[in-house]
Amino acid sequence: MGSKYGTIIMGPAGAGKTTFCSALIQHLRNNKRSCFYINLDPAAEDFAYEPDLDIKELITLEDVMEELHLGPNGGLIYCFEFLLENLDFLTDPLEAVGEEYLIIIDMPGQIELYTHVPIVPSLVKALTKGSLNISMCAAYLLESTFIVDRAKFFSGTLSAMSAMLMVELPHVNILSKMDLVKGQVARKELKRYIEPDVSLLQDAPESGLVYEYKDGVDNGDAEEEDGVVKGDAFGRLNRAVGQLIDDFSLVSFLKLDVQDEDSVGAVLSYIDDAIQFHEAQEPREPNDELDDGDLG
């Protein structure tokens, strides 16, 4: 077991990763726990808490796009390839971080980094092996409003499973922004999303899971109509996706409302369990903090 502990916060753009990091940092401070906050999003600008280490001190997405004439996705991949070539920027400061700290790594929102290309797995390997030997957990955020659109929800669930398989870390999947769906989904219905229920994949046009030609909207090029997966074929495709998720039985979600400190604490407890944080901490007597204060 390593003597350093951390979590890498992942998920699609807009899922609330940086907001969760801020809530997590505030919760740790409220409970007198230390953290080391790392921003690895080269395009991020606004932070509630200033990062202890920021990739923008090494490279920024804006500079890469301007100098190399790359788009956002290509530029982001270049930034991470550059980081992997200069890993001492990340690893040297982490050498001094003690076991009482929780290392929080805030990632960008391009999901291809976690699901398609081996960049993040390479980064994770560098952090969890060798002299750092960080015990890490991945936290994958999915916006709770996805449950209003079943097709989006199962697409997001599939991306979470893909990230789990690619990154190869203990994984905590989180439905963020739960405050936005309060009153919209019954508690009993919500349980079918917390533990994804493939029976939600029904052949009903209103579910969004069956291709349906609609008047008055762009249905694509008529000449390409034969190439569109629709009708029974589209339904079978979605059932196959659902069956894949069900067969692996890997994905379930925790509910997160960053405005509720108990909710943040509950998610943190799962992260702590995944990295076995508390098992490495020395037991303290109730008067230890008072004694430490007297010594100061």
Buried (B, 14 or more C-beta within 10 A) or exposed (E): EBEBBBBBBBBBEEBBBBBBBBBBBBBBEEEEBEBBBBBBBBBBEEBEBEBBBBBBEBBBBEEBBEEEEBEEEEBBBBBBEBBEEEEEBBBEEBEEBEBEBBBBBBBBBBBEBBBEBEBBBBBBEBBBEEEBEBBBBBBBBBBBBBBEBBBBBBBBBBBBBBBBEBBEBBBBBBBBBBEBBEEEBEEEEBEBBBEBBBEBBBBEEEBBBBBEEEEEEEBEEEEEEEEBEBEEEBBEBBBEBBEEBBEEEBBEBBBBBBEBBEBBBEBBEBBBBBBBBEEBEEEEEEEEEEEEEEEE
